[in-house]
Amino acid sequence: MGIYKIGIKLMKSQRKDNIFYMITILVSTALIFNMINILNIEGSGFNNIIERTILSMPILIIILLICFLIFYTNNYLSKLKAKEIAIQLLSGVNVFKLGISLAMQTSILTGVSYVLGLIIGLLLVPIFCLLAKSDGIYLLSREAFIYSLLIMIVEFLFISVINIGYGYRNSITDLINDEERDSYIRDNSKKKGLSIKDFRFFIYTFLSLIFLFIPQDKMEENSTYVLLIFFITIYGSLQIINVFIPKYVDKIKNKYFNNKIKIIAINNVKTKIIKNKIISFLIFSTSVSVIFSMQVVSSFEKFNLYNRITFIINIVLIAFMIIYRGLYDATNEKNTLNNLILIGYKKSEIKDIIKTEFKYFYIAFLGVPFLMIFMYLMILLIKGILDIMFVFSYIVIYIFIMSITVFLTYFFTIKIIQNNSVEG
């Protein structure tokens, strides 16, 4: 079978997953197109070079998020194709040609998604023009088309390099035994107990409360020190998730020694937190920084509105990442959970393990960022930079999008486990 026919065959075998991938690219393209458009259309109010420079930063953040999103998406799709790829390698297919085949699949899906994304983006232009309070209801800039195309090309090259190297990075044995190799129950974290010094991360996290006592004009004059405090706060929050919580899990799990459901779920929570460090970093470094920036540049009225749009886009992109990472983990889980059934666990107990794991993991994983977002919003509210409705809208947006994300991840996880479960 020709290498291109193999590529088409693999695409057809994953229709549903490919559609989800296309939706991801479609949404990303539509959003980034409109973000660039409202920054460059006439009458948008962003006329001087300083404002445009400041407002170009959120776009760079969004592009970074899209690259990470595509990386997670590709990881999941490649995992689903692992055994088929191994079979092709065993049949004598050249590794480089196989990589080209995977890149070809990506280019087709990305190209179609990009065109559809532009169409959806054009339909959304009036909404974004209205949000940006521009002079017209339907204004377009050529920069939006040019930069969106360039971003799509960068995305395509990025994912093609990953796909071409896929066969080189994984041996045939690894591809066949992918689930066992990536088993989510494995724990390689360093064994250090929770100590009193680990509580310093909470002090770092709440250090930003000092902003309540600093006049706004002084903050804008001393932006370097303000940024330093912000980075310390971000560092503290990340360490709560990545260091404090895993150590705390080790400390409390002995309490549930006689509860086999909770002991397995708690161990899995720790491992999933360790494996999701990148996403936790992205949540803090993008979403929280968008809100924080309003303290430093509060004099631009439209900047706050633009930031709200950026915040929504960031949360949506991160939500897609969480879903794909959840699907990837579920693909790993299915064999491990099936093994639990074989040694005597009931299917109802397996479902309880997943429920308990989801509850504990997402309370920690999404709860700490929410605490940070809430803290900064309260600072902005108390200082009079944002009004109560603006603050309320941010809170509702975060809770609404993340609630849907957790529900979808749980739904797809249960479906994957059930479709691959043994009788028990």
C-alpha positions as CSV (number, residue, x, y, z in Angstrom):
1,M,0.0,0.0,0.0
2,G,1.4,3.5,-1.0
3,I,2.4,5.8,1.8
4,Y,-0.3,8.4,0.8
5,K,-3.0,5.7,0.8
6,I,-1.9,4.7,4.3
7,G,-2.3,8.4,5.3
8,I,-5.8,8.5,3.9
9,K,-6.6,5.2,5.6
10,L,-5.5,6.5,9.0
11,M,-7.5,9.7,8.5
12,K,-10.7,7.7,7.7
13,S,-10.2,5.5,10.7
14,Q,-10.3,8.6,13.0
15,R,-13.1,10.6,11.6
16,K,-14.6,11.7,14.9
17,D,-11.2,12.6,16.4
18,N,-10.2,14.5,13.3
19,I,-13.4,16.5,13.4
20,F,-12.6,17.5,17.0
21,Y,-9.1,18.5,15.8
22,M,-10.6,20.6,13.0
23,I,-12.9,22.3,15.4
24,T,-9.9,23.2,17.5
25,I,-8.1,24.8,14.6
26,L,-11.3,26.4,13.3
27,V,-12.1,28.1,16.6
28,S,-8.4,29.2,17.1
29,T,-8.3,30.7,13.6
30,A,-11.6,32.6,13.9
31,L,-10.6,34.1,17.3
32,I,-7.1,35.1,16.3
33,F,-8.4,36.6,13.0
34,N,-10.8,38.9,14.9
35,M,-8.2,39.8,17.6
36,I,-5.8,41.0,14.9
37,N,-8.6,42.6,12.9
38,I,-10.0,44.9,15.7
39,L,-6.4,46.0,16.5
40,N,-5.9,47.2,12.9
41,I,-9.2,48.4,11.6
42,E,-9.7,52.2,11.2
43,G,-11.8,53.8,13.9
44,S,-11.0,51.1,16.5
45,G,-9.3,53.7,18.8
46,F,-5.9,51.9,18.8
47,N,-4.2,54.5,16.7
48,N,-0.8,55.2,18.3
49,I,2.2,52.9,18.3
50,I,2.4,52.6,22.1
51,E,-1.2,51.2,22.4
52,R,-0.7,48.8,19.4
53,T,2.6,47.6,20.9
54,I,1.0,46.9,24.3
55,L,-2.0,45.3,22.7
56,S,0.1,43.1,20.4
57,M,1.3,41.2,23.5
58,P,-2.0,39.4,24.1
59,I,-1.9,38.2,20.5
60,L,1.6,36.7,21.0
61,I,0.3,34.9,24.1
62,I,-2.6,33.5,22.1
63,I,-0.3,32.3,19.4
64,L,1.8,30.6,22.0
65,L,-1.3,28.9,23.5
66,I,-2.4,27.8,20.0
67,C,1.0,26.1,19.5
68,F,0.7,24.3,22.8
69,L,-2.9,23.4,22.0
70,I,-1.9,21.9,18.6
71,F,1.0,20.0,20.4
72,Y,-1.5,18.4,22.8
73,T,-4.0,17.7,20.1
74,N,-1.3,16.0,17.9
75,N,-0.1,14.0,20.9
76,Y,-3.6,12.6,21.4
77,L,-4.2,11.8,17.7
78,S,-0.7,10.2,17.4
79,K,-1.4,8.0,20.4
80,L,-4.6,6.7,18.8
81,K,-2.6,5.8,15.7
82,A,0.4,4.3,17.5
83,K,-0.5,0.7,16.8
84,E,-1.3,1.3,13.2
85,I,1.9,3.2,12.8
86,A,3.8,0.3,14.4
87,I,2.2,-2.2,12.0
88,Q,3.2,0.0,9.0
89,L,6.8,0.1,10.3
90,L,6.8,-3.7,10.8
91,S,5.7,-4.0,7.2
92,G,8.8,-2.2,6.0
93,V,7.5,1.4,5.5
94,N,10.3,3.9,5.7
95,V,10.2,6.0,8.9
96,F,10.8,9.3,7.0
97,K,8.0,8.5,4.5
98,L,5.7,7.6,7.4
99,G,6.5,11.0,8.9
100,I,5.7,12.7,5.6
101,S,2.4,10.8,5.5
102,L,1.5,12.1,9.0
103,A,2.5,15.6,8.0
104,M,0.3,15.3,4.9
105,Q,-2.7,14.4,7.1
106,T,-2.0,17.4,9.3
107,S,-1.7,19.7,6.3
108,I,-5.1,18.6,4.9
109,L,-6.9,18.9,8.2
110,T,-5.2,22.2,9.0
111,G,-5.8,23.7,5.6
112,V,-9.5,22.9,5.6
113,S,-9.9,24.0,9.2
114,Y,-8.1,27.3,8.4
115,V,-10.5,28.1,5.5
116,L,-13.5,27.2,7.6
117,G,-12.1,29.3,10.5
118,L,-11.7,32.3,8.3
119,I,-15.4,32.0,7.2
120,I,-16.5,31.7,10.8
121,G,-14.2,34.6,11.7
122,L,-15.8,36.8,9.0
123,L,-19.2,36.0,10.4
124,L,-18.1,37.0,13.9
125,V,-16.6,40.3,12.7
126,P,-19.7,42.4,13.7
127,I,-19.7,41.0,17.2
128,F,-16.0,41.9,17.7
129,C,-16.4,45.3,16.1
130,L,-19.3,45.9,18.6
131,L,-17.2,44.8,21.5
132,A,-14.3,47.0,20.4
133,K,-16.7,50.0,20.0
134,S,-15.3,50.6,16.5
135,D,-16.7,53.2,14.1
136,G,-18.4,50.6,11.9
137,I,-20.2,47.4,12.4
138,Y,-18.3,45.4,9.7
139,L,-14.8,46.6,9.2
140,L,-11.9,44.4,7.9
141,S,-8.2,44.9,7.7
142,R,-5.8,43.2,5.4
143,E,-3.4,42.6,8.3
144,A,-5.9,40.2,9.7
145,F,-5.8,38.0,6.6
146,I,-2.0,38.3,6.2
147,Y,-1.1,37.6,9.8
148,S,-3.7,34.8,10.2
149,L,-2.2,33.1,7.1
150,L,1.4,33.4,8.5
151,I,0.2,32.0,11.9
152,M,-1.4,29.0,10.1
153,I,1.9,28.4,8.2
154,V,3.9,28.5,11.5
155,E,1.4,26.1,13.0
156,F,1.7,23.7,10.1
157,L,5.5,23.8,10.1
158,F,5.5,23.3,13.9
159,I,3.3,20.2,13.8
160,S,4.9,18.8,10.6
161,V,8.3,18.7,12.3
162,I,6.8,16.9,15.3
163,N,5.0,14.4,13.0
164,I,8.1,13.7,10.8
165,G,10.1,13.0,13.9
166,Y,7.5,10.7,15.5
167,G,8.8,7.5,14.0
168,Y,12.3,8.3,15.0
169,R,11.4,9.2,18.6
170,N,9.5,5.9,19.2
171,S,10.6,2.3,18.7
172,I,8.1,-0.2,17.4
173,T,7.9,-1.8,20.8
174,D,7.1,1.6,22.4
175,L,4.4,2.2,19.9
176,I,2.7,-1.2,20.5
177,N,3.0,-0.9,24.2
178,D,2.2,2.8,24.4
179,E,-0.4,2.5,27.1
180,E,1.9,0.5,29.5
181,R,4.8,2.8,28.8
182,D,2.8,5.9,29.7
183,S,0.8,4.4,32.5
184,Y,-0.6,7.2,34.5
185,I,-0.3,5.3,37.8
186,R,3.4,5.2,37.6
187,D,5.0,7.7,40.1
188,N,8.6,8.9,39.6
189,S,8.4,12.0,41.8
190,K,11.1,12.6,44.4
191,K,10.2,11.2,47.8
192,K,10.4,14.2,50.1
193,G,7.9,14.8,52.9
194,L,5.9,18.0,53.5
195,S,7.7,20.4,55.7
196,I,7.0,23.8,57.3
197,K,9.1,25.6,54.7
198,D,6.7,24.4,52.0
199,F,4.1,26.8,53.4
200,R,6.1,29.7,52.2
201,F,4.5,29.2,48.8
202,F,1.3,30.6,50.3
203,I,3.1,33.7,51.4
204,Y,4.5,34.2,47.9
205,T,1.0,33.6,46.4
206,F,-0.7,36.3,48.6
207,L,2.2,38.8,48.3
208,S,0.2,40.7,45.6
209,L,-2.2,41.9,48.3
210,I,0.4,44.6,48.9
211,F,-0.9,46.3,45.8
212,L,-4.0,47.3,47.8
213,F,-1.8,49.8,49.7
214,I,0.1,51.2,46.7
215,P,-1.4,54.2,44.9
216,Q,-2.2,53.5,41.2
217,D,0.1,56.2,39.9
218,K,3.0,54.8,42.0
219,M,2.4,51.3,40.5
220,E,2.6,52.7,37.0
221,E,5.8,54.6,37.8
222,N,7.4,51.5,39.4
223,S,6.2,48.8,37.0
224,T,9.5,46.9,37.3
225,Y,9.0,46.2,41.0
226,V,5.3,45.5,40.4
227,L,6.3,42.9,37.8
228,L,8.8,41.3,40.2
229,I,6.1,40.9,42.9
230,F,3.7,39.5,40.3
231,F,6.3,36.9,39.1
232,I,6.9,35.9,42.8
233,T,3.2,35.4,43.1
234,I,3.0,33.3,40.0
235,Y,5.9,31.2,41.3
236,G,4.3,30.7,44.6
237,S,1.0,29.6,43.0
238,L,2.7,27.1,40.7
239,Q,4.7,25.6,43.6
240,I,1.5,25.1,45.5
241,I,0.2,22.9,42.7
242,N,3.5,21.3,41.7
243,V,5.1,20.8,45.1
244,F,2.8,21.4,48.0
245,I,-0.2,19.5,46.8
246,P,1.7,16.3,45.8
247,K,3.5,16.3,49.1
248,Y,0.2,16.9,51.0
249,V,-1.2,13.9,49.1
250,D,1.6,11.7,50.3
251,K,0.9,12.9,53.8
252,I,-2.8,12.3,53.9
253,K,-3.2,9.1,51.8
254,N,-2.3,6.9,54.8
255,K,-5.6,8.1,56.4
256,Y,-7.4,6.2,53.6
257,F,-5.4,3.0,53.9
258,N,-8.6,1.0,54.3
259,N,-10.5,2.8,51.4
260,K,-9.1,1.2,48.2
261,I,-11.1,3.6,46.0
262,K,-9.7,6.8,47.5
263,I,-6.2,5.5,47.9
264,I,-6.0,4.7,44.1
265,A,-7.8,8.0,43.2
266,I,-5.5,10.1,45.4
267,N,-2.4,8.5,44.0
268,N,-3.6,9.2,40.5
269,V,-4.3,12.8,41.4
270,K,-0.7,13.3,42.4
271,T,0.6,11.7,39.2
272,K,-1.8,13.7,37.0
273,I,-0.7,17.0,38.7
274,I,2.9,16.1,38.0
275,K,2.1,15.4,34.3
276,N,0.1,18.6,33.9
277,K,2.8,21.0,35.0
278,I,2.9,22.8,31.6
279,I,-0.9,23.4,31.5
280,S,-0.9,24.7,35.1
281,F,2.0,27.1,34.1
282,L,0.0,28.3,31.1
283,I,-3.1,28.9,33.1
284,F,-1.2,31.2,35.5
285,S,1.2,32.8,33.0
286,T,-1.6,33.8,30.5
287,S,-5.0,34.1,32.1
288,V,-3.8,35.6,35.4
289,S,-1.3,37.9,33.7
290,V,-4.1,39.3,31.5
291,I,-6.0,40.5,34.6
292,F,-2.8,41.7,36.3
293,S,-1.9,43.9,33.3
294,M,-4.9,46.0,34.0
295,Q,-3.3,47.3,37.1
296,V,-0.3,48.5,35.2
297,V,-2.0,50.0,32.2
298,S,-5.4,51.0,33.6
299,S,-5.3,54.4,31.9
300,F,-6.3,52.9,28.6
301,E,-10.0,52.4,28.7
302,K,-10.1,50.1,25.6
303,F,-7.2,48.1,26.9
304,N,-9.5,46.6,29.6
305,L,-12.1,45.7,27.1
306,Y,-9.5,44.2,24.8
307,N,-8.2,42.2,27.8
308,R,-11.6,40.8,28.5
309,I,-11.7,39.4,25.0
310,T,-8.2,38.1,25.4
311,F,-9.1,36.5,28.7
312,I,-12.1,34.6,27.1
313,I,-9.9,33.4,24.3
314,N,-7.1,32.2,26.6
315,I,-9.6,30.3,28.8
316,V,-11.2,28.7,25.7
317,L,-7.8,27.6,24.3
318,I,-6.7,26.3,27.7
319,A,-10.0,24.4,28.0
320,F,-9.3,22.6,24.8
321,M,-5.9,21.7,26.1
322,I,-7.4,20.3,29.3
323,I,-9.8,18.2,27.3
324,Y,-7.1,16.8,25.0
325,R,-4.8,16.1,27.9
326,G,-7.8,14.4,29.6
327,L,-8.4,12.2,26.6
328,Y,-4.7,11.3,26.4
329,D,-4.8,10.3,30.1
330,A,-8.0,8.3,29.6
331,T,-6.3,6.4,26.7
332,N,-3.5,5.5,29.2
333,E,-6.0,4.7,31.9
334,K,-8.1,2.1,30.1
335,N,-5.5,-0.7,30.3
336,T,-4.6,0.0,33.9
337,L,-8.3,0.1,34.9
338,N,-9.0,-3.1,33.0
339,N,-6.3,-4.8,35.0
340,L,-8.1,-3.7,38.2
341,I,-11.2,-5.4,36.9
342,L,-9.2,-8.6,36.2
343,I,-8.0,-8.7,39.8
344,G,-11.5,-8.3,41.2
345,Y,-12.6,-4.7,41.1
346,K,-16.2,-4.1,40.0
347,K,-17.1,-1.7,37.2
348,S,-19.0,0.5,39.7
349,E,-15.8,0.8,41.8
350,I,-13.8,1.8,38.7
351,K,-16.4,4.5,38.0
352,D,-16.1,5.6,41.6
353,I,-12.3,5.8,41.2
354,I,-12.7,8.1,38.2
355,K,-15.3,10.3,39.9
356,T,-13.1,10.7,43.0
357,E,-10.0,11.4,40.9
358,F,-11.8,14.0,38.9
359,K,-13.2,15.7,42.0
360,Y,-9.9,16.0,43.8
361,F,-7.8,16.7,40.7
362,Y,-9.9,19.6,39.3
363,I,-10.5,21.2,42.6
364,A,-6.7,21.5,43.0
365,F,-5.8,22.0,39.4
366,L,-8.4,24.7,38.6
367,G,-9.1,25.9,42.1
368,V,-5.7,27.5,42.8
369,P,-5.8,29.5,39.5
370,F,-9.3,30.6,40.4
371,L,-8.1,31.8,43.7
372,M,-5.4,33.9,42.0
373,I,-7.9,35.3,39.5
374,F,-10.3,36.1,42.2
375,M,-7.6,37.8,44.3
376,Y,-6.5,40.1,41.5
377,L,-10.0,40.9,40.5
378,M,-10.8,41.9,44.1
379,I,-7.7,44.2,44.1
380,L,-8.8,45.8,40.9
381,L,-12.4,46.2,42.3
382,I,-11.2,47.7,45.6
383,K,-8.9,50.1,43.9
384,G,-11.7,51.2,41.6
385,I,-10.0,50.1,38.3
386,L,-12.9,47.7,37.5
387,D,-16.5,47.9,38.5
388,I,-18.5,45.1,40.1
389,M,-20.2,43.9,36.9
390,F,-16.8,43.7,35.1
391,V,-15.4,41.6,37.9
392,F,-18.5,39.4,38.0
393,S,-18.2,38.8,34.3
394,Y,-14.6,37.5,34.6
395,I,-15.6,35.1,37.5
396,V,-18.7,33.8,35.6
397,I,-16.6,33.3,32.4
398,Y,-14.0,31.3,34.2
399,I,-16.4,29.1,36.1
400,F,-18.7,28.6,33.2
401,I,-16.0,27.6,30.7
402,M,-14.1,25.4,33.1
403,S,-17.3,23.7,34.3
404,I,-18.1,22.7,30.7
405,T,-14.5,21.6,30.3
406,V,-14.6,19.3,33.3
407,F,-18.0,17.9,32.3
408,L,-16.8,17.1,28.7
409,T,-13.5,15.6,29.9
410,Y,-15.4,13.4,32.4
411,F,-17.9,12.4,29.7
412,F,-15.2,11.4,27.1
413,T,-13.1,9.7,29.8
414,I,-16.0,7.5,30.9
415,K,-16.8,6.7,27.2
416,I,-13.2,5.7,26.4
417,I,-13.0,3.5,29.5
418,Q,-16.4,1.8,28.8
419,N,-15.6,1.2,25.1
420,N,-12.4,-0.6,26.1
421,S,-13.4,-2.3,29.3
422,V,-13.5,-6.0,30.0
423,E,-16.4,-7.7,31.7
424,G,-16.4,-7.4,35.4
